Amino acid sequence: MASDASCATTVSKALKINHDLTRYGAFAEIGAGQEVARHFFQAGMASQTIAKTISAYDMVVSDEIYGREANGRYVCEPRLEKMLDHEYHLLIERLSGPRGAKTCFFSFASTVATASVGSNKQSHGWMGVRFQATPGGPANEIILHVRMLDRHRLQQQEALGVLGVNLIYGAFYGLADSDNFVQHLVENLKEDQVVIDVIKFNGPALTHFDNRLMNLELVHRGLAEAIMFSPKNEILNVSDAVYGKALLIQRGTFRPVTTTHIDVIQKGVAQMRADVKATEGKDIEILPVMELTMHNLLADGDVNEKDFLERVEMLTSLGYHVMISNFRLFYTLKRFIRRYNQNLLALIIGASHLDKLFQESHYKNLEGGLLEGLGKLMEQKTKVYVYPHKTAQVCMTTKSFFPPNNLRHIYSYFVESKQIVDVSGCDETADYLHSADVMKLIEAKDSRWEQFVPEKVVTAIKSQKLFGLK
């Protein structure tokens, strides 16, 4: 960013843009007022920046201008894209002749739903800016999804206005400093005022922004609780990705993903098909998700970006969705998922991890301790699937786990209620291989590691020399 960005107020940022005679654009804002455009008007000299502002609040009017969404929604990414596209192309069509040689045109758009105190609705929205980096140049685009956490609508509107000005300012003057782009994006906002859970960069002036790493930074900085990647390595909005589906989540380090991980998720899906029909009364899509936590990624002190990308690419290449989250405990993950999805949710773990689930020290921050934590995790539509932990000496299942005496009745209750469920027997599984087991073989240059990793991953590790392979 510009050197003065870190101490600049929202008004001074808007004024700097208004003084910049090379920037000229349109603002289209649906929901939460015209909070972003308002800052430019209040800063003064807005006529040098704003060609047009519009708020198409009426649904019929909005559909006439931007077209109707197939799903009937207005606060969604496709609607934002249509708004940006429509307003940007109108500018080019109408003004490129008279001023295109000296002007970088832009369109800013937002589509937002605010929520009042006591409402069950979420205050969230999509916003973005499409812009030229040079006069007559190609279009570039930055878009993001945001949730406003303030309780009152006026505060939500104010947060949206600040964020919008920061986004435009960053697009114009902050592209050289990609390392600090996210930090500057939330300047002049209070902590815990917004959640930004998707950010996307696209265009020839933005090729040095890696969308995966920029979204990882959102989680790292605590601006997002979780992000999700599709099997095509696309950034997904978690709420849209999980909507209407039954979810099966496997947590791991996946460094690298092993044949055991694949067997775990496949047996979990098989178990879930029967449970979905019994719980939901109908067949619905099951979405298997591989989850890594920031706690795991930060185990060595800081995020190794190369290592992170390698893990994500291995998992997505196998056709899986990948979630990166800030949730250390399962009940916080469950609470996050329930914000968007009320269908069957299953968390699948190896039997050797049951002791961690029942470790009382993990719940010491809760007034009700372990009982409160497990009570928040378990309910009719949330299950813990247990995969056998089989070694040459022993095979652990739910039946071979014995918690401390004071917890045995609690454990028995969840097992008998079929909220903690075995997904397979010992006879149907091979020895349990952790990622650490495979890494030891790789580090020892023992070629047997190839037997314990999916074939596609073996090829990638060998061809790209991943995970320190010599």
ChimeraX attribute file (.defattr): number of C-alpha atoms within 10 A of each C-alpha:
attribute: neighborCount
match mode: 1-to-1
recipient: residues
	/A:1	19
	/A:2	14
	/A:3	9
	/A:4	9
	/A:5	18
	/A:6	12
	/A:7	10
	/A:8	15
	/A:9	15
	/A:10	22
	/A:11	17
	/A:12	15
	/A:13	21
	/A:14	28
	/A:15	20
	/A:16	15
	/A:17	24
	/A:18	22
	/A:19	15
	/A:20	13
	/A:21	13
	/A:22	18
	/A:23	22
	/A:24	25
	/A:25	23
	/A:26	23
	/A:27	23
	/A:28	23
	/A:29	24
	/A:30	22
	/A:31	18
	/A:32	23
	/A:33	18
	/A:34	19
	/A:35	20
	/A:36	27
	/A:37	23
	/A:38	15
	/A:39	22
	/A:40	24
	/A:41	17
	/A:42	12
	/A:43	17
	/A:44	14
	/A:45	16
	/A:46	20
	/A:47	13
	/A:48	16
	/A:49	23
	/A:50	19
	/A:51	16
	/A:52	15
	/A:53	17
	/A:54	14
	/A:55	18
	/A:56	17
	/A:57	13
	/A:58	10
	/A:59	11
	/A:60	11
	/A:61	12
	/A:62	17
	/A:63	15
	/A:64	11
	/A:65	14
	/A:66	18
	/A:67	13
	/A:68	16
	/A:69	13
	/A:70	7
	/A:71	7
	/A:72	9
	/A:73	11
	/A:74	20
	/A:75	19
	/A:76	21
	/A:77	21
	/A:78	14
	/A:79	22
	/A:80	28
	/A:81	20
	/A:82	17
	/A:83	25
	/A:84	27
	/A:85	16
	/A:86	15
	/A:87	25
	/A:88	23
	/A:89	14
	/A:90	13
	/A:91	19
	/A:92	17
	/A:93	10
	/A:94	11
	/A:95	15
	/A:96	17
	/A:97	9
	/A:98	9
	/A:99	16
	/A:100	18
	/A:101	13
	/A:102	14
	/A:103	22
	/A:104	24
	/A:105	29
	/A:106	30
	/A:107	29
	/A:108	30
	/A:109	30
	/A:110	31
	/A:111	25
	/A:112	26
	/A:113	20
	/A:114	23
	/A:115	21
	/A:116	15
	/A:117	10
	/A:118	8
	/A:119	10
	/A:120	8
	/A:121	11
	/A:122	15
	/A:123	23
	/A:124	22
	/A:125	25
	/A:126	24
	/A:127	27
	/A:128	26
	/A:129	26
	/A:130	26
	/A:131	28
	/A:132	22
	/A:133	23
	/A:134	16
	/A:135	17
	/A:136	16
	/A:137	16
	/A:138	14
	/A:139	19
	/A:140	19
	/A:141	22
	/A:142	20
	/A:143	23
	/A:144	20
	/A:145	22
	/A:146	22
	/A:147	21
	/A:148	26
	/A:149	17
	/A:150	20
	/A:151	16
	/A:152	15
	/A:153	17
	/A:154	15
	/A:155	15
	/A:156	24
	/A:157	23
	/A:158	19
	/A:159	22
	/A:160	28
	/A:161	21
	/A:162	23
	/A:163	24
	/A:164	25
	/A:165	24
	/A:166	26
	/A:167	24
	/A:168	24
	/A:169	22
	/A:170	24
	/A:171	24
	/A:172	20
	/A:173	15
	/A:174	21
	/A:175	19
	/A:176	17
	/A:177	15
	/A:178	16
	/A:179	15
	/A:180	14
	/A:181	19
	/A:182	21
	/A:183	14
	/A:184	19
	/A:185	20
	/A:186	21
	/A:187	18
	/A:188	16
	/A:189	15
	/A:190	9
	/A:191	11
	/A:192	11
	/A:193	17
	/A:194	22
	/A:195	20
	/A:196	25
	/A:197	25
	/A:198	23
	/A:199	24
	/A:200	20
	/A:201	19
	/A:202	17
	/A:203	17
	/A:204	14
	/A:205	20
	/A:206	19
	/A:207	11
	/A:208	14
	/A:209	19
	/A:210	14
	/A:211	19
	/A:212	20
	/A:213	15
	/A:214	19
	/A:215	24
	/A:216	25
	/A:217	18
	/A:218	21
	/A:219	22
	/A:220	21
	/A:221	12
	/A:222	18
	/A:223	21
	/A:224	22
	/A:225	20
	/A:226	27
	/A:227	24
	/A:228	26
	/A:229	25
	/A:230	20
	/A:231	18
	/A:232	12
	/A:233	19
	/A:234	14
	/A:235	19
	/A:236	20
	/A:237	20
	/A:238	17
	/A:239	16
	/A:240	12
	/A:241	15
	/A:242	20
	/A:243	14
	/A:244	17
	/A:245	19
	/A:246	25
	/A:247	25
	/A:248	22
	/A:249	23
	/A:250	23
	/A:251	19
	/A:252	17
	/A:253	16
	/A:254	19
	/A:255	20
	/A:256	27
	/A:257	24
	/A:258	25
	/A:259	19
	/A:260	21
	/A:261	24
	/A:262	16
	/A:263	15
	/A:264	23
	/A:265	21
	/A:266	13
	/A:267	17
	/A:268	25
	/A:269	21
	/A:270	13
	/A:271	17
	/A:272	23
	/A:273	16
	/A:274	11
	/A:275	18
	/A:276	22
	/A:277	13
	/A:278	11
	/A:279	14
	/A:280	13
	/A:281	9
	/A:282	9
	/A:283	15
	/A:284	15
	/A:285	12
	/A:286	20
	/A:287	17
	/A:288	21
	/A:289	22
	/A:290	24
	/A:291	22
	/A:292	24
	/A:293	19
	/A:294	21
	/A:295	16
	/A:296	16
	/A:297	18
	/A:298	12
	/A:299	9
	/A:300	9
	/A:301	9
	/A:302	11
	/A:303	17
	/A:304	11
	/A:305	12
	/A:306	11
	/A:307	15
	/A:308	16
	/A:309	12
	/A:310	18
	/A:311	20
	/A:312	27
	/A:313	20
	/A:314	22
	/A:315	23
	/A:316	18
	/A:317	17
	/A:318	15
	/A:319	14
	/A:320	21
	/A:321	24
	/A:322	27
	/A:323	21
	/A:324	24
	/A:325	22
	/A:326	20
	/A:327	18
	/A:328	14
	/A:329	15
	/A:330	18
	/A:331	17
	/A:332	16
	/A:333	18
	/A:334	19
	/A:335	13
	/A:336	15
	/A:337	18
	/A:338	14
	/A:339	10
	/A:340	16
	/A:341	19
	/A:342	16
	/A:343	21
	/A:344	23
	/A:345	26
	/A:346	26
	/A:347	20
	/A:348	24
	/A:349	25
	/A:350	22
	/A:351	21
	/A:352	20
	/A:353	13
	/A:354	20
	/A:355	13
	/A:356	11
	/A:357	17
	/A:358	20
	/A:359	14
	/A:360	14
	/A:361	10
	/A:362	15
	/A:363	18
	/A:364	12
	/A:365	10
	/A:366	11
	/A:367	10
	/A:368	12
	/A:369	15
	/A:370	21
	/A:371	16
	/A:372	13
	/A:373	23
	/A:374	19
	/A:375	13
	/A:376	15
	/A:377	19
	/A:378	18
	/A:379	14
	/A:380	11
	/A:381	16
	/A:382	20
	/A:383	23
	/A:384	25
	/A:385	28
	/A:386	24
	/A:387	29
	/A:388	28
	/A:389	21
	/A:390	21
	/A:391	13
	/A:392	8
	/A:393	6
	/A:394	12
	/A:395	19
	/A:396	19
	/A:397	22
	/A:398	21
	/A:399	10
	/A:400	12
	/A:401	15
	/A:402	13
	/A:403	16
	/A:404	12
	/A:405	8
	/A:406	8
	/A:407	15
	/A:408	13
	/A:409	12
	/A:410	15
	/A:411	21
	/A:412	16
	/A:413	12
	/A:414	18
	/A:415	16
	/A:416	10
	/A:417	13
	/A:418	14
	/A:419	20
	/A:420	23
	/A:421	20
	/A:422	22
	/A:423	21
	/A:424	18
	/A:425	14
	/A:426	16
	/A:427	9
	/A:428	8
	/A:429	17
	/A:430	16
	/A:431	15
	/A:432	23
	/A:433	18
	/A:434	19
	/A:435	20
	/A:436	14
	/A:437	15
	/A:438	22
	/A:439	18
	/A:440	12
	/A:441	14
	/A:442	18
	/A:443	13
	/A:444	11
	/A:445	12
	/A:446	12
	/A:447	9
	/A:448	11
	/A:449	18
	/A:450	19
	/A:451	12
	/A:452	20
	/A:453	22
	/A:454	18
	/A:455	13
	/A:456	11
	/A:457	20
	/A:458	18
	/A:459	13
	/A:460	15
	/A:461	19
	/A:462	13
	/A:463	10
	/A:464	11
	/A:465	11
	/A:466	18
	/A:467	17
	/A:468	11
	/A:469	14
	/A:470	9
